[in-house]
Amino acid sequence: MSAKTLVLILDFGSQYTQLIARRVREQKVYSEIHPFNLSLEKIRALRPAAIILSGGPSSVYDDGAPRVSPEIFDLGVPILGICYGVQLASLLLGGTVAPAQHREYGRATVKVEAASDLLAGFNPGDDFSVWMSHGDRIEALPAGFRVVGTSPSCPYAVVDAPSRKFWGVQFHPEVVHTPRGGEVLQNFLFRICGLSPTWTMASFVDEAVAAVKQKVGEGRVICGLSGGVDSSVAAALVHRAVGDRLTCIFVDNGLLRAGETAQVEALFRGAFKLDLRVIDAADQFLGALAGVTDPETKRKIIGREFIAVFEEEARHAGSADFLVQGTLYPDVIESVSHKGPSATIKSHHNVGGLPDKMKLKLVEPLRELFKDEVRALGEELGLPRHVLWRQPFPGPGLAVRVLGEVTRARCDVLRAADTIIDEEIRAAGLYESIWQSFGVLLPVQTVGVMGDERTYAGVLALRAVHSKDGMTADWVHLPYEVMATISSRIVNECRGINRVVYDISSKPPATIEWE
């Protein structure tokens, strides 16, 4: 990490920990998430300007409950405890925590009892809405602490101890259900910690380009370009750093969206003047998938074939020393989390195993960024909006949207249907507000009537979801007229489909993709 100002977030396993980091970064202040058990030595080495202790699902009295060293409170750094974080700090500093008589989950009201820098802009006596999620509560404060806010079930909903450089809230200021939570975080960052909003994508470009230059030196770099947001931004950034020493390899596996290859060629070979190698490997991939219906087997076959094709083309491209990967910050968090909500990275993410197999050093210029920050970075680099705001597309492509056996004919049918979905969602002005909207071709045929003739043809499931990061999702209440137009066009224009159904499942319990 560079010498930028850092707000260190210690993760105790809260489902909202990533959201804390995002809220801090929205204030143009850099933040990083690390496991709760990060050693004191490493914390000192990071030289954080502030520390936030996240919430978590544990009770502070549970066997094996996550804890930090009490010495963290002697670092002289402002610390904000959220939910479990404030309970743990209270316990470690001499207070008492006990199971609450009435557990608080969901909306609650906090009354301001005293003026505090943490609640600047809130007047004593004011009430404000918050989101609670706790079964324990603080029963007695440590020496030097005072109560700033209370709720009906929580006598110490907001506390502070300025002389000990500690502030704490029992609620979650990072969630949208706490409407004034942003003010609380701003007060901590700017009023209490004295930080400045200097972390912008414009400054990040300069830092990242310098970092890539330093790492690569005079070496050569290859990049597996997919046409998606992450790989496109990563390629553009590395190209700015190393110029013609970057070779991008785009593999057309026959499982892509309509027009994908032409769009990638036009942008990167045309506008950005990159050394782009386009490989038509559709026959190889579709041949390997013949007769396969199991979703995980499909993923493994696609990963294996990609490695084979990529390796072969990489040899033709010359002796590369480095491989670009579009790893994002959530991937980094998931790979190191001890108590967080996600334990492993998906099996299809970033073609696992490729770097070790090819003996290349990794260049991951986006590993500090969330998805929205990657888009902002792409704008700084001059990538067009239609690329940056493309909806996510699964790594295995249409193979996990063509349920059952994957064939060229079935992929062509789904591509035609997806084109219609894309056109109508855009025409309705909904495209950028939806996380993903797509079709799933089912291994089911149903009876229909077309032109007074009986048909027996396929079924397409229309899927549209709202999400922030893909970890949870809710189905989109598409206008009836939009669904009607999509259904009518697909049935009339896509030979082989005579019925369209709409998926109204949320994640959880369902997943966004069907396979």
C-alpha positions as CSV (number, residue, x, y, z in Angstrom):
1,M,0.0,0.0,0.0
2,S,1.1,3.5,-0.7
3,A,1.6,6.2,1.9
4,K,-1.9,7.5,1.6
5,T,-3.9,8.3,4.7
6,L,-5.5,5.1,6.0
7,V,-8.6,4.3,8.0
8,L,-8.1,0.8,9.3
9,I,-11.2,-1.3,9.7
10,L,-10.9,-4.4,11.9
11,D,-13.4,-7.1,10.8
12,F,-15.2,-9.1,13.5
13,G,-17.5,-10.8,11.0
14,S,-20.3,-8.3,10.4
15,Q,-22.3,-8.7,7.3
16,Y,-21.9,-4.9,7.0
17,T,-18.1,-4.6,7.2
18,Q,-17.6,-4.0,3.5
19,L,-20.3,-1.4,3.7
20,I,-18.3,0.5,6.4
21,A,-15.3,0.6,4.0
22,R,-17.4,1.8,1.1
23,R,-19.0,4.6,3.3
24,V,-15.6,5.8,4.3
25,R,-14.3,5.8,0.8
26,E,-17.4,7.7,-0.4
27,Q,-16.0,10.5,1.8
28,K,-12.8,10.4,-0.3
29,V,-10.9,8.9,2.5
30,Y,-9.0,5.6,1.9
31,S,-10.0,2.6,4.1
32,E,-8.8,-1.0,4.3
33,I,-10.4,-4.0,6.0
34,H,-8.2,-6.4,7.9
35,P,-9.0,-9.4,10.1
36,F,-9.7,-8.6,13.8
37,N,-6.6,-10.6,14.8
38,L,-4.1,-8.5,12.8
39,S,-1.1,-8.2,15.0
40,L,-0.3,-5.1,16.9
41,E,3.1,-5.0,15.1
42,K,1.3,-5.0,11.7
43,I,-1.2,-2.4,12.8
44,R,1.7,-0.1,13.8
45,A,3.4,-0.7,10.4
46,L,0.2,0.4,8.6
47,R,0.3,3.7,10.5
48,P,-3.5,4.2,10.4
49,A,-4.9,7.6,10.9
50,A,-8.0,6.1,12.5
51,I,-9.3,2.7,13.4
52,I,-12.9,1.4,13.2
53,L,-13.9,-1.8,15.1
54,S,-16.7,-3.5,13.1
55,G,-19.8,-5.2,14.3
56,G,-20.0,-9.0,14.4
57,P,-22.3,-11.9,15.1
58,S,-20.6,-13.1,18.3
59,S,-21.2,-12.3,22.0
60,V,-18.1,-10.9,23.7
61,Y,-18.5,-13.7,26.2
62,D,-18.6,-16.6,23.7
63,D,-15.9,-19.2,23.7
64,G,-13.4,-18.1,21.1
65,A,-15.1,-14.7,20.6
66,P,-12.9,-12.5,18.4
67,R,-10.9,-10.0,20.4
68,V,-8.2,-7.4,19.9
69,S,-5.2,-6.6,22.1
70,P,-6.1,-4.0,24.7
71,E,-2.9,-2.3,23.7
72,I,-4.6,-1.1,20.5
73,F,-6.3,1.6,22.7
74,D,-2.8,2.9,23.7
75,L,-1.8,3.7,20.1
76,G,-3.0,7.3,20.3
77,V,-5.2,6.8,17.3
78,P,-8.9,7.8,17.3
79,I,-11.0,4.6,17.4
80,L,-14.7,4.2,16.5
81,G,-16.5,1.1,17.8
82,I,-19.6,-0.1,16.0
83,C,-22.0,-2.6,17.7
84,Y,-19.8,-5.5,18.7
85,G,-16.9,-3.1,18.4
86,V,-18.2,-0.8,21.1
87,Q,-19.1,-3.7,23.4
88,L,-15.7,-5.3,23.1
89,A,-13.9,-2.0,23.7
90,S,-16.1,-1.4,26.8
91,L,-15.3,-4.9,28.1
92,L,-11.5,-4.6,27.5
93,L,-11.3,-1.2,29.1
94,G,-13.1,-2.2,32.3
95,G,-16.8,-1.9,31.6
96,T,-19.5,-4.5,31.8
97,V,-21.4,-6.1,29.0
98,A,-24.4,-8.5,29.4
99,P,-27.2,-10.0,27.4
100,A,-29.9,-7.4,26.8
101,Q,-33.3,-7.8,28.5
102,H,-34.8,-6.9,25.1
103,R,-32.7,-7.7,22.1
104,E,-32.8,-5.0,19.4
105,Y,-33.0,-6.0,15.7
106,G,-34.2,-3.6,13.1
107,R,-35.3,0.0,13.4
108,A,-35.0,1.9,16.7
109,T,-34.9,5.5,17.9
110,V,-31.9,7.0,19.7
111,K,-32.3,10.1,21.9
112,V,-29.4,12.5,22.1
113,E,-28.5,13.0,25.8
114,A,-25.4,15.2,25.5
115,A,-23.4,17.1,23.0
116,S,-20.5,15.3,21.4
117,D,-18.2,15.7,18.4
118,L,-19.5,12.4,17.1
119,L,-23.0,13.8,17.0
120,A,-22.1,17.3,15.8
121,G,-25.3,18.7,14.2
122,F,-27.5,16.7,16.5
123,N,-29.0,18.6,19.4
124,P,-29.5,17.2,22.9
125,G,-33.1,16.1,23.2
126,D,-33.3,15.2,19.5
127,D,-34.4,11.8,18.4
128,F,-33.1,10.0,15.3
129,S,-33.8,6.7,13.6
130,V,-31.1,4.0,13.5
131,W,-30.7,0.3,12.6
132,M,-29.9,-2.0,15.5
133,S,-28.7,-5.6,15.5
134,H,-27.5,-6.8,18.9
135,G,-28.3,-9.2,21.6
136,D,-25.9,-7.9,24.2
137,R,-25.7,-4.4,25.6
138,I,-23.3,-2.4,27.7
139,E,-24.4,-2.4,31.4
140,A,-21.6,-0.3,32.9
141,L,-19.1,2.1,31.2
142,P,-15.4,2.0,31.7
143,A,-13.8,4.9,33.6
144,G,-13.6,8.0,31.5
145,F,-16.5,7.1,29.3
146,R,-19.9,8.9,29.2
147,V,-23.3,8.3,27.7
148,V,-24.1,10.5,24.7
149,G,-27.3,8.7,23.3
150,T,-29.8,6.2,24.6
151,S,-32.5,4.0,23.1
152,P,-35.5,2.4,24.9
153,S,-33.6,-0.9,25.2
154,C,-30.1,0.4,25.2
155,P,-28.9,2.8,27.9
156,Y,-25.5,3.3,26.2
157,A,-26.5,3.6,22.5
158,V,-23.8,6.3,21.9
159,V,-20.8,6.8,24.1
160,D,-17.5,8.7,24.0
161,A,-14.3,9.0,25.8
162,P,-12.3,11.8,24.0
163,S,-9.4,11.6,26.5
164,R,-9.0,7.9,25.6
165,K,-9.6,8.7,21.9
166,F,-12.6,6.4,21.7
167,W,-16.1,6.9,20.4
168,G,-18.8,4.2,20.0
169,V,-22.2,3.5,18.7
170,Q,-24.4,0.5,19.4
171,F,-26.3,1.0,16.0
172,H,-25.0,0.6,12.4
173,P,-24.3,4.1,10.9
174,E,-23.1,2.5,7.7
175,V,-26.5,1.1,6.5
176,V,-29.2,3.1,4.6
177,H,-31.7,2.3,7.4
178,T,-29.8,4.8,9.6
179,P,-30.7,7.9,7.6
180,R,-28.2,10.2,9.4
181,G,-25.5,7.6,9.7
182,G,-23.4,9.3,7.1
183,E,-23.3,12.4,9.3
184,V,-22.0,10.3,12.2
185,L,-19.2,8.8,10.0
186,Q,-18.3,12.3,8.6
187,N,-18.0,13.7,12.1
188,F,-15.7,10.9,13.1
189,L,-13.5,11.2,10.0
190,F,-13.3,15.0,9.6
191,R,-14.2,16.6,13.0
192,I,-12.6,14.0,15.3
193,C,-9.8,12.6,13.2
194,G,-9.1,15.8,11.2
195,L,-8.8,13.9,7.9
196,S,-9.1,15.5,4.5
197,P,-11.1,14.2,1.5
198,T,-8.1,13.7,-0.8
199,W,-8.5,10.1,-2.0
200,T,-9.9,10.4,-5.6
201,M,-9.6,8.3,-8.7
202,A,-7.6,11.1,-10.3
203,S,-4.9,10.7,-7.6
204,F,-5.3,6.9,-7.8
205,V,-4.4,6.8,-11.5
206,D,-1.0,8.5,-10.8
207,E,-0.3,6.2,-7.9
208,A,-1.4,3.0,-9.7
209,V,0.6,3.8,-12.9
210,A,3.7,4.5,-10.8
211,A,3.2,1.2,-8.9
212,V,2.8,-0.8,-12.1
213,K,5.9,0.8,-13.6
214,Q,7.9,0.0,-10.5
215,K,6.8,-3.6,-10.4
216,V,7.1,-4.4,-14.1
217,G,10.3,-2.5,-14.8
218,E,11.3,-3.4,-18.4
219,G,9.3,-6.7,-18.4
220,R,6.5,-7.7,-20.7
221,V,2.9,-8.2,-19.6
222,I,0.0,-10.2,-20.8
223,C,-3.7,-9.7,-20.0
224,G,-6.6,-12.0,-20.4
225,L,-9.2,-9.5,-21.7
226,S,-12.8,-10.5,-21.3
227,G,-14.6,-7.3,-22.4
228,G,-16.0,-6.9,-18.9
229,V,-15.6,-3.8,-16.7
230,D,-12.8,-5.1,-14.5
231,S,-10.5,-6.6,-17.2
232,S,-11.1,-3.6,-19.5
233,V,-10.1,-1.0,-16.8
234,A,-7.1,-3.1,-15.7
235,A,-5.9,-3.4,-19.3
236,A,-6.3,0.4,-19.9
237,L,-4.4,1.2,-16.7
238,V,-1.5,-1.2,-17.3
239,H,-1.3,0.0,-21.0
240,R,-0.9,3.6,-19.7
241,A,2.0,2.4,-17.5
242,V,3.9,0.0,-19.9
243,G,2.6,0.9,-23.4
244,D,3.4,-1.6,-26.2
245,R,4.9,-4.1,-23.7
246,L,1.4,-5.2,-22.9
247,T,-0.3,-7.9,-25.0
248,C,-4.0,-8.5,-24.4
249,I,-5.5,-11.9,-25.3
250,F,-9.2,-12.2,-26.0
251,V,-10.6,-15.7,-26.2
252,D,-13.9,-16.1,-28.0
253,N,-15.2,-19.3,-26.5
254,G,-18.5,-19.4,-28.2
255,L,-20.3,-18.5,-24.9
256,L,-20.2,-14.7,-25.1
257,R,-22.9,-12.1,-25.6
258,A,-23.9,-11.0,-29.1
259,G,-21.3,-8.7,-30.7
260,E,-18.8,-9.1,-27.9
261,T,-15.7,-9.8,-30.0
262,A,-16.4,-6.9,-32.4
263,Q,-16.9,-4.5,-29.5
264,V,-13.6,-5.5,-27.8
265,E,-11.7,-5.2,-31.1
266,A,-13.2,-1.8,-31.9
267,L,-12.3,-0.4,-28.4
268,F,-8.9,-1.8,-27.7
269,R,-7.4,-2.4,-31.1
270,G,-9.0,0.7,-32.6
271,A,-9.4,3.4,-29.9
272,F,-6.6,2.3,-27.4
273,K,-4.2,0.9,-30.0
274,L,-3.4,-2.1,-27.8
275,D,-1.6,-5.2,-29.0
276,L,-4.7,-7.4,-29.0
277,R,-4.8,-11.1,-30.0
278,V,-8.3,-12.4,-30.7
279,I,-8.6,-16.2,-30.6
280,D,-11.6,-18.0,-32.1
281,A,-11.8,-21.1,-29.9
282,A,-15.6,-21.6,-30.0
283,D,-15.3,-25.1,-31.6
284,Q,-12.8,-26.2,-28.9
285,F,-15.0,-25.1,-26.0
286,L,-18.3,-26.3,-27.4
287,G,-16.8,-29.6,-28.3
288,A,-15.5,-30.1,-24.8
289,L,-18.9,-29.2,-23.4
290,A,-20.8,-31.7,-25.6
291,G,-23.1,-33.9,-23.6
292,V,-22.2,-32.2,-20.2
293,T,-25.2,-31.0,-18.1
294,D,-23.7,-30.7,-14.6
295,P,-23.0,-27.0,-13.7
296,E,-19.8,-27.4,-11.8
297,T,-18.4,-29.8,-14.5
298,K,-19.2,-27.1,-17.1
299,R,-17.2,-24.5,-15.1
300,K,-14.2,-26.8,-14.7
301,I,-14.2,-27.7,-18.4
302,I,-14.3,-24.0,-19.3
303,G,-11.5,-23.1,-16.9
304,R,-9.4,-26.0,-18.2
305,E,-9.9,-25.1,-21.9
306,F,-9.2,-21.4,-21.2
307,I,-5.9,-22.2,-19.6
308,A,-4.9,-24.4,-22.6
309,V,-5.9,-21.7,-25.1
310,F,-4.4,-18.9,-23.1
311,E,-1.1,-20.7,-22.5
312,E,-0.7,-21.5,-26.2
313,E,-1.4,-17.9,-27.3
314,A,0.9,-16.5,-24.5
315,R,3.8,-18.5,-26.0
316,H,3.1,-17.0,-29.4
317,A,3.0,-13.5,-27.8
318,G,6.6,-13.8,-26.6
319,S,8.3,-14.2,-23.3
320,A,6.0,-12.5,-20.8
321,D,7.0,-11.9,-17.2
322,F,3.8,-10.7,-15.7
323,L,0.1,-11.5,-15.9
324,V,-2.6,-8.8,-15.3
325,Q,-5.6,-9.9,-13.3
326,G,-8.7,-7.8,-12.5
327,T,-8.8,-8.8,-8.8
328,L,-11.1,-6.4,-6.9
329,Y,-11.0,-5.5,-3.2
330,P,-13.9,-7.8,-2.2
331,D,-11.9,-10.7,-3.6
332,V,-9.0,-9.7,-1.4
333,I,-11.2,-9.4,1.7
334,E,-12.8,-12.8,1.1
335,S,-9.5,-14.5,0.7
336,V,-8.1,-13.3,4.1
337,S,-11.3,-13.0,6.2
338,H,-11.3,-15.1,9.4
339,K,-14.8,-14.4,10.6
340,G,-16.3,-12.5,7.7
341,P,-19.4,-13.5,5.7
342,S,-17.6,-15.1,2.8
343,A,-14.9,-17.8,3.1
344,T,-13.9,-18.5,-0.4
345,I,-13.8,-17.0,-3.8
346,K,-16.0,-18.5,-6.5
347,S,-14.4,-21.4,-8.4
348,H,-14.7,-19.5,-11.6
349,H,-13.2,-16.2,-10.4
350,N,-10.1,-15.0,-12.3
351,V,-9.3,-18.5,-13.7
352,G,-7.8,-19.9,-10.5
353,G,-4.5,-21.7,-11.0
354,L,-3.4,-19.9,-14.1
355,P,-0.6,-17.8,-12.5
356,D,1.0,-20.8,-10.8
357,K,0.8,-22.9,-13.9
358,M,2.4,-20.3,-16.1
359,K,5.0,-19.1,-13.6
360,L,4.1,-15.5,-14.1
361,K,4.2,-12.7,-11.6
362,L,0.8,-11.1,-10.9
363,V,-0.1,-7.5,-11.6
364,E,-3.4,-6.6,-9.9
365,P,-3.8,-2.9,-10.3
366,L,-7.5,-2.9,-9.1
367,R,-7.0,-4.9,-5.9
368,E,-7.7,-1.9,-3.7
369,L,-11.0,-0.9,-5.3
370,F,-14.6,-1.7,-5.1
371,K,-16.7,-2.1,-8.3
372,D,-18.1,1.5,-8.2
373,E,-14.5,2.8,-7.8
374,V,-13.4,0.7,-10.8
375,R,-16.0,2.4,-12.9
376,A,-14.9,5.8,-11.7
377,L,-11.3,4.9,-12.5
378,G,-12.4,3.8,-16.0
379,E,-13.9,7.2,-16.6
380,E,-10.5,8.8,-15.6
381,L,-8.8,6.5,-18.1
382,G,-11.2,7.5,-20.9
383,L,-13.2,4.2,-21.3
384,P,-16.7,4.8,-22.8
385,R,-19.7,4.7,-20.6
386,H,-21.3,1.8,-22.4
387,V,-18.3,-0.4,-21.4
388,L,-18.1,0.8,-17.8
389,W,-21.8,0.4,-17.1
390,R,-22.2,-3.0,-18.7
391,Q,-24.1,-5.4,-16.4
392,P,-22.0,-8.2,-14.9
393,F,-21.6,-11.3,-17.0
394,P,-20.7,-14.7,-15.5
395,G,-17.2,-16.1,-16.0
396,P,-18.4,-19.3,-17.7
397,G,-20.6,-17.2,-20.0
398,L,-23.8,-18.6,-21.5
399,A,-22.8,-22.1,-20.3
400,V,-24.5,-21.4,-17.0
401,R,-27.5,-19.8,-18.6
402,V,-28.1,-22.6,-21.1
403,L,-29.4,-25.2,-18.6
404,G,-28.7,-28.7,-19.6
405,E,-26.4,-29.5,-22.6
406,V,-24.6,-26.5,-24.1
407,T,-24.7,-26.4,-27.9
408,R,-24.0,-23.8,-30.5
409,A,-27.7,-23.7,-31.6
410,R,-28.9,-23.3,-28.0
411,C,-26.4,-20.5,-27.4
412,D,-27.5,-18.7,-30.6
413,V,-31.1,-18.9,-29.4
414,L,-30.2,-17.4,-26.0
415,R,-28.0,-14.7,-27.6
416,A,-31.0,-13.6,-29.8
417,A,-33.3,-13.5,-26.7
418,D,-30.7,-11.6,-24.7
419,T,-30.3,-9.0,-27.4
420,I,-34.1,-8.4,-27.2
421,I,-34.0,-8.2,-23.4
422,D,-31.1,-5.7,-23.6
423,E,-32.8,-3.5,-26.2
424,E,-36.1,-3.3,-24.3
425,I,-34.6,-2.7,-20.9
426,R,-32.5,0.1,-22.3
427,A,-35.5,1.5,-24.2
428,A,-37.4,1.6,-20.9
429,G,-34.5,3.6,-19.3
430,L,-33.9,0.8,-16.8
431,Y,-30.5,-0.6,-17.8
432,E,-28.2,1.2,-15.5
433,S,-30.5,1.0,-12.5
434,I,-30.6,-2.8,-12.7
435,W,-27.7,-5.0,-11.6
436,Q,-28.4,-7.7,-14.1
437,S,-31.1,-8.5,-16.6
438,F,-30.8,-11.6,-18.8
439,G,-32.4,-14.8,-20.1
440,V,-32.0,-18.4,-19.0
441,L,-32.8,-21.1,-21.5
442,L,-34.4,-24.0,-19.8
443,P,-34.2,-27.7,-20.7
444,V,-37.9,-27.8,-20.9
445,Q,-40.4,-27.7,-23.8
446,T,-44.0,-26.7,-23.7
447,V,-47.0,-26.8,-26.0
448,G,-48.0,-23.6,-27.7
449,V,-50.0,-22.3,-30.6
450,M,-48.5,-20.1,-33.3
451,G,-50.4,-19.3,-36.5
452,D,-53.1,-21.9,-35.7
453,E,-50.5,-24.6,-35.5
454,R,-49.4,-26.6,-32.5
455,T,-45.8,-25.9,-31.3
456,Y,-43.6,-27.8,-28.9
457,A,-40.7,-25.5,-28.1
458,G,-38.4,-24.2,-25.4
459,V,-39.0,-22.0,-22.4
460,L,-37.0,-18.9,-21.5
461,A,-36.8,-17.5,-18.0
462,L,-36.4,-13.7,-17.7
463,R,-34.3,-12.6,-14.7
464,A,-33.8,-9.1,-13.5
465,V,-32.3,-8.2,-10.1
466,H,-31.3,-5.2,-8.0
467,S,-28.0,-5.6,-6.1
468,K,-25.1,-3.5,-4.8
469,D,-22.4,-6.1,-5.0
470,G,-24.0,-9.4,-6.0
471,M,-23.8,-10.8,-2.5
472,T,-27.5,-10.3,-2.0
473,A,-30.2,-9.4,-4.6
474,D,-33.9,-8.7,-5.0
475,W,-35.9,-9.2,-8.1
476,V,-36.9,-6.2,-10.1
477,H,-40.6,-5.2,-10.3
478,L,-40.4,-4.7,-14.0
479,P,-43.3,-2.8,-15.5
480,Y,-45.9,-5.1,-17.0
481,E,-45.7,-3.4,-20.4
482,V,-41.9,-4.0,-20.5
483,M,-42.3,-7.7,-19.7
484,A,-45.1,-8.0,-22.2
485,T,-43.0,-6.4,-25.0
486,I,-40.0,-8.6,-24.1
487,S,-42.1,-11.8,-24.1
488,S,-43.9,-10.9,-27.3
489,R,-40.7,-10.2,-29.2
490,I,-38.8,-13.2,-27.9
491,V,-41.7,-15.6,-28.9
492,N,-42.1,-14.0,-32.3
493,E,-38.4,-13.4,-33.1
494,C,-36.5,-16.3,-31.5
495,R,-37.3,-19.6,-33.2
496,G,-37.3,-22.3,-30.7
497,I,-39.0,-20.4,-27.8
498,N,-42.7,-20.3,-27.3
499,R,-43.0,-19.3,-23.7
500,V,-41.4,-16.7,-21.4
501,V,-41.6,-16.8,-17.6
502,Y,-40.3,-14.3,-15.0
503,D,-38.1,-15.3,-12.1
504,I,-39.2,-13.5,-8.9
505,S,-36.7,-15.2,-6.5
506,S,-34.4,-13.2,-4.3
507,K,-30.9,-14.0,-3.2
508,P,-30.9,-15.6,-0.7
509,P,-32.5,-18.1,-0.8
510,A,-31.9,-18.3,-4.6
511,T,-28.8,-17.2,-6.4
512,I,-28.7,-14.6,-9.2
513,E,-27.5,-17.1,-11.8
514,W,-29.5,-20.3,-12.1
515,E,-26.3,-22.5,-12.3
